Amino acid sequence: MPLAGTEWQWLDDTTLQVKLPEGAQWSDGTPYTSQDVVNTFLVSRLLNQAVWRFINDVTAVDDTTVNFTLNEPSSTVPRRILRETYIRASSVYGEWAERVQELVDAGKTPDDEEWKSLLQEFNEFRPDDMVVLGPYKIDKSSITESQMILNKVETSFMADWVHFDRIVNYNGETPTITPLVLAKEVDYATHGFPPATERQFIEEGIRIIRAPLYSGPALYFNHKIHPFELKEFRQALAYAIDRDENGFVSLAESGRRQVYMSGISDNLLPNWVAPEAIEQLNHYDFDREKAEQILTDLGFTRDSDGVWLDDTGARMEFELTAPAEFADWSAAAENLAEQLTAFGIKTTFRGVNFQQHPVDVDQGNFQLAIRGWGAGNPHPHFAYNFNFRTHNQQLGGEGNPDLPGMYFNLQQNTDVAGELDLGALTDAAGSGNDVEQQKADITTLALAYNELLPQIPLWERYGNNPVPSVRVTGWPEDGDPVYLNGPYADPFTTVLILNGTLRPAQ
């Protein structure tokens, strides 16, 4: 869907050209030009974002034309450029971009002190205003603990596309938003509502939209802690967990067990991995006898009270954390702690503020945690990049190298494919324009992930998004292709607002 760009094309195998809308302007009245794009990507370079592993230059050809130069041909880089990088106004970030360019011209890299100093300074920067290109802008004066209002920007070139003069965005996690849905004071919500709450919605005549997210919650390990670094131990836990039960108690019909345990959505797997390779994938069906045998083979024994002792004689007692406000993930964590404890791995669940939890995980301040797996993207490269790198920055080679996260080494010796550099293989799976070679790399990644289980995917989440249809009409019927976008990564609701499908009810 064209937004900040009108069209794009390949000039050659490594030059992607993007055209911008003519006459567009930012909400502060400054013109939207190719320099905004160049400056945005310079700031992205300062932040060491993934796109700069694949490109080496961004050039303004004229006011409405930008060229991106790739390191090598790639079928996935267009997604990184066109969808995953949000263009910012030079009136706000232009000076920062100029300073980044000065460092680049001086031959500085993220390892140099000058670069680190500028990055720290930028991270402390707080703009005075939000300058936007789209049809809505947050009204700062409206922001309270409970809500904020987005007013229509009449000068936006997208203003005529939309039918709403303002959008009210309520703040709060599931317990806060649930009564608003039941009172039909909101028109749409993306929270993970518990089964009992969903039943209430349905009883009130509220429609539920179930779109795939292509991702879900996973059990994360701090691989610095023994025996989490042992793949056999992680495999044993995969057998010991009833993932059907875990998904159902968390989200009922919308929590669907990961069948193939490949690190990517079961919905996407047949598009990229041949049937004969899929047949090799271990489903890790619930089997505690098998889990027990694996631990016994590792030299583990049970204490007098049934709690497992590892091969050093240490009791297996751990803490499992999850975002407290995420009702579905918290329910998954509570159930998981109960299951592991019943199996003999004494596990205590502790809820952590949802903003603090990823910070704790990235800093390595956890034993076991619930975080996400997979990505809402049609190309598996992005899912593997998330699985291996998002909470693994120190060893993953992306982001802040001072953050150990789960501390999973991407150099692995596998039974299925021998010695592998999972980081390089992930990059290769997203490089080039030879789809058959990408499928071969993705197949290797799927088989390796299935064996190594750096984290254990619990279930794949589908939305259970309520749409009361009181003030808003136009929602397409179930099965409409727009819902394949899911509610988050490429949110179908945003598409339906911007293309004019959703409109005020008469």
N, C-alpha and C positions, 0 to 999 in steps of 0.2 A: 504494500500500500504506500504510494508516494506521500511523503510528509515534508521533511526538511530538504529532500532531494526530489527531483521530478523524474529522472531517469539515470541509468548507468549503462556502461558498455565497456567491453575489453578493446583497447586499442591494439594490444598485442598480448602475448602470454603473461606478461608481468606488469602491464600498465592498465589500471582500472580508472576510468573517467566517470565523474559524477557531475550531473547538471543540477543547478539550484534554481528555485523559482525566481523569476524576475520581479523586482519591485517589492519583495517581501521586506518587512521591517520587524525589529524587536519591539517589545512593549515599552521600551524607553525612547522609541522613535528613531534609533540608529538603524541604518540599513543592514540587512542580512546579506553578507557577501562571502566569497570564497575565503577571505582572510579569517573569518570566524572559524571555518573548518580547519584551516592550517593551524590556527592558534589552539583550538581544542585538542588537536592531536599532539601538539608540542607539550601541552600540560599532561596529556596521557603518557607521553614519553617520560616526563618527570616522575610520574607515579609508577613507572615500570609495569604498565599494563600489558596484557598478553599480546595485543595486536602488534606491538613493536618487535615481537619475535618473528613476524612474518613480513613486515614492511620496512623500508629504509628511507622513504622520503614521501613528503606530501607537498604538492606544489599548486599554487594558484595560477591557473592559465589566464583567466580573466575574472571579472567580478562574479560570474555565475558558473564557472567551470573549475573543477579541481581534479588533479591527477594524483593517483596513489601508485607508488612504485613498489612492487613486491620483490622479496628476495628470490623467489622462485614461483612458478605457476602454482595456483591453489584454487580449489573449488570451495573452500570454507572461509577464506579471508573476506569475501564480499559480505558474509554475515557479520563478521567482526567490525567491518568498516561501516556498513549501511544500517545495521540494526542495534549493535551492542555499544556503540559509542554515541553518546548524546552531545549534540553540538551546543556550545556555550557562546555567550556574547563576548566579543572582544572589548566592549565597553567595561566589562567586569574583569575579564581574565587576560586581556591583551598584554598588559605589562608583565604578567607572570610568564607568558609565552615568549616575550622578548628576552627575558632573563634566561629561560631555558635555551633559547637559540644561541645566546652568547656562550653558554657552557658547551653546547655541542660544537660551535665554531672553534672553541679553545681545545677541543679534543677531550673534554671531561666525560666521565662515565658515572653510573650510579655508585661505583666503588670509591669515587673521589670525595674528599671532605666537602668541597664546594657544592657538589651535587646534594649530598646528605643535608647540608645546612639549608639549602634552598627548599628541599623537600620538607624539612621540619617547619620552616617558616610558612610554607604554603599550607601545611596541615593545620596551622593555627589561624589561618585567614578566615574571616567571617564576613561575607559580602553584606553591604547595607541593604540591598534590595535583591529580589529575585526577578531577573530579566528573562522573559520568556518569548518564545516564537509561536507557540500554539495558541489555541482559542480560549484557554482558561489560565488564570493566574491566582495564586493564593493571596487572599486579603490578610495581610499581617495583623491588622487590628481585630480580625475576627477570631484569631487563634486563642483557644482556651484549652483547658485540660481535657475537655470532652469533645470538641469539634473544631473544624475550621471551614471556611467558605472559599470556594474558587469562583471568581466572577469572570464573566465572559470578557475577552479582550476584543473590542470591536474593531481595532486596527489590524488584528491578525489576518493574514491572508486565508486562514482556515475558518474565520468567524462565520461565514455563510454556510459552512458544511454542517454545523451543529444546530440542534433545535432547543437547547436549554440555555437559559440566561445565567444560571449559576448551578454549582454542584456543592452540596453539603457533605463533607467527609467527616464521619464520626470517628473519634479516637477510642481505642480500647480493644482488648483481646476478647476471646469468646464469651466469658462471663458477663462482660459489659455490654456487648452487642446483642446477645440473645434476647433480652427483653425488648429491645428496640425492634427487632425483627418480628417478635410475637405481637407487638403493638402496631406493626406495619408502618413504623415511622421511618424505616429505611427501605430502599427499593432494590438493593442488591448487597450481598456480603460474601466475602471470600474466606471466612474463617473455617476451621475444621470443627464442625459441630458434632457433639457426641450423639450416639444413636438415640438416646431418649429425647434429646432436644429436637432432632430431626423428625421423630415421630410426632412431636407437638406441632411442628410446622405443617406437616402433612394434614394433621387433624384440623388445623385452622384453614385448610384450603390453599396453603402456600406451595407453589410449584418449586421443585428441586431440580437444578440442572447438574448433571454429572458429566463433566468433561475430564479427560485424562490430563494428569500433570506431567507424566513421563518421569516421575521422580517420587521420592517418599522418604521416610525416616530410616536411618540405619544405626546399628550399634557400632560406635567408634571405640577404638582401643588406643590407649597411650602405649605405643610400642616400646617405650623405654622401660616399661614395667614388665618383669617376668611373671607369667609365661606368655604375655600377649604377643611377643615377637615371634612365637612359634605358629606357623601356619596350621599345623596339626591341631593345636589347641583351638584356634579359631574355627576350624572345620568341625571339631567336636561340638562347640557351642552352636554352630549352625544346625546340627542334628538335634541338639537338646532343646531348641526353641520351637514351640508350636506357633508358626507364623500365621496360620489361618486364625487361630484364636486371638493372637495379638492384633491382627488387622480388624477383626470383627468387634472386639471390645473397644477399639479406638474409634472406628468410623463406620461400622456395619458394612453396608454394601459398597461404600467408597474406600474401604481399606482392603485391597486385594493382594494376597500373598505373591511375592516375587517367585515365579516358578523356575526360571532358568538361572537366576543368580549370576548374571553375566555383567552386571554393572550398568546396563542400559535397560530401558523399558522393554518389557515383553512385547509391547505393541510395535516397537521399532526393529526388534531382533531379526525377523524374517526378511526385512528389506536389505539387510547388510551381511547376514551370515547364512551360509548354505545349509540346507536341511541336514546333511550328513555331519556337519560340525555342531549343529544344535543338538543332535542326538548324543554327542559326547559330553554335553554339559551336565554336571551333577545337580540335581534338583534339591539336594539336602532335605529330603522329606523327613518329617518328624520321626526320630528313631533314637530314643535315649539309650537303648542297649548298644547301639553302634557308637554313640557318643562316649559311653562308659568304656567300651573296648579301646577306643582311641586314646583316652586318658590313661588307661591302664598300660597300654603299650608305651606311653611316654614315661612310665615309671611313677605315675601318680597313684596315691592310695587314699583311703578314706580314714578320717579321724573317728574316734569312738562315737561321736554324735552324728556321723554321716557326712560331715563337711569334708570336701576334698583337700588333700595335702599335695602340693606340687612336688616335683622331683628333688627339691631341696628340703622338703619337710615343712614348708611354710603353709599355713592355713589359707585357703582361698576365700578371703573376705574383702569385698570391694564396695566402693561407692559408685552409683550410677546417677548422673545428673542429666537434666533436660530443662528446656525453657518452661518455667512454671505456668506462664500464661497461655501456652499453646495447649489447648485442651486435648487434642488428638495425640500429640507427642508425649504429653504428661501421662495420658492413659496408657500409651504404649510402654512408657518407662516403668510405670507402676506394675503393669502386667508382666513385663520382662523381668523385673526384679523378683517378683513372686515365682516365676518359672525357674529362674536360675537358682534361687534359694531352694526350691523344691528338688532341684537336681543335685544340690550339694555345693553350689557356689554361692556362698552367703552374700547377698547383694542388698544394699540399702539405697533407696531412691531419695534424692534430694532435688527439689525444684529450685531453679535459679532464675532470676529476672531475665526475661527474653533478650534484653539488650546486653546484659553482662555475660550471658552464657557463651556466645561465640568468642568473646574476648578471652574468657577463661580457657576455652579449648585451644585457641590459637597460641596462647601463652604456655600451653602444656600443663595447665593447672587442673588436671582431671585424671581419673583412672579409667572409667567407662563413661560414655556420653551418648546422647541421642542427637545426631545432626543429620543433614540431608545426604542423599545419594542421587546420582543422575542429574539430568538437565532437560528442561523443556525446549529441546531443539531437535530438529529432524535428523541432524548429523551426529553420530555417536562420539565423534572427537570431543565434543563439548562436555558430554557426560563423563568421559574418562579424564578429561582435564580437571573437571570438578572433583571427581573421586580421588584422584592422586595428588592434587595440588592445593585445593581451596583451604583446607585445614592442615596443610603440610608444607608451609611456605619455606621452612629452612632447608628441607631436603627436596622439595618439589621444584625449586628454581624459579618461582614466580611469587611476586609480592615482597614482603619484608623478611630478609634472611635471618633476622634475629628472633623470629617467632617459630618455635619448634613444632607446635601443633601436635598431631598424632605421631610424628617422627617415624614415618614409614619410608624405608629406603627404596628408591625406585630402581636400584640395581638388584635384580632378583634372579636366583637360579630356580627354574621351574621344571617339573616333571614333564609337562606337556610341550614345552618349546625350548628347553635349555636355558642358557644365559640370556637375560633380557634387560634392556634399558627401557623401562616402562615410560619414562618421560620422553625419550627420543621416539619411541614407537607411537606414543600419543600424538606427538607433533607430526610424525610421518603420516598418521591416519588422517590428518587435516591438511596435508600439503599436496601439492601437485593437482593435476586435473584428470588423472587416470583413476576412474572410479573403481575399476576392477582391482587395482593395486590397493586402493583404500579399503576395499572389502576384505582383501587378504590380511591387511594390517589389523583391521577391526576384528576379524576372526581370531587372530592371535591374541589380541587384547581380551576378547571375551573369554577365551579358554584360560588365559593366565589369571584373569580376575576371578574366574570361577574356582580356580585352584587356590589362589592366595588369600582371597577374601580380606583385603586390607581393612574393610569394614563389612559388617553383615547387613545387607539390605533386609529389612523386616517385611515391608509391603509397599506396593505401589499405590499412591494416593490418587483418587479421583475426587473431583470437587463434589461438595454437597451444598451448592450455592442456592440460597433461597431468593426467589423473585416474587414478592407479593403482588406486583402488577396493580398498584393503587394509583400512583402518579405517573408511571412509565408504561408505555406499551410498545409493541414491535418485536418482542423477543421471538426469534425463529423457533420452529418446532424442534423437538429432540431429533438428533440424527443429522441436523444441518452441518455441513462441512466447517462452518465457522467455529464450531465448538472443538474441533481438533486442535485449535490453537491453545486450548487450556485457559485457565483463569489467571495465570501469573506471567509466564515468560513472554508470550505474545497475546496478552489478554483479549479475549473475544469481546468483552464489554467495551473496551477502549475502541476497538475496530467498529463496533456497532454504533457507538456515539459519533465517531468521526465520519462514518459513511452515511449518517443520517437515518439509519434503520430504527434506532430507538428515538422516541419522541414523546412529548407529554401526552398523557391520556386525556381525552376530551371529557 
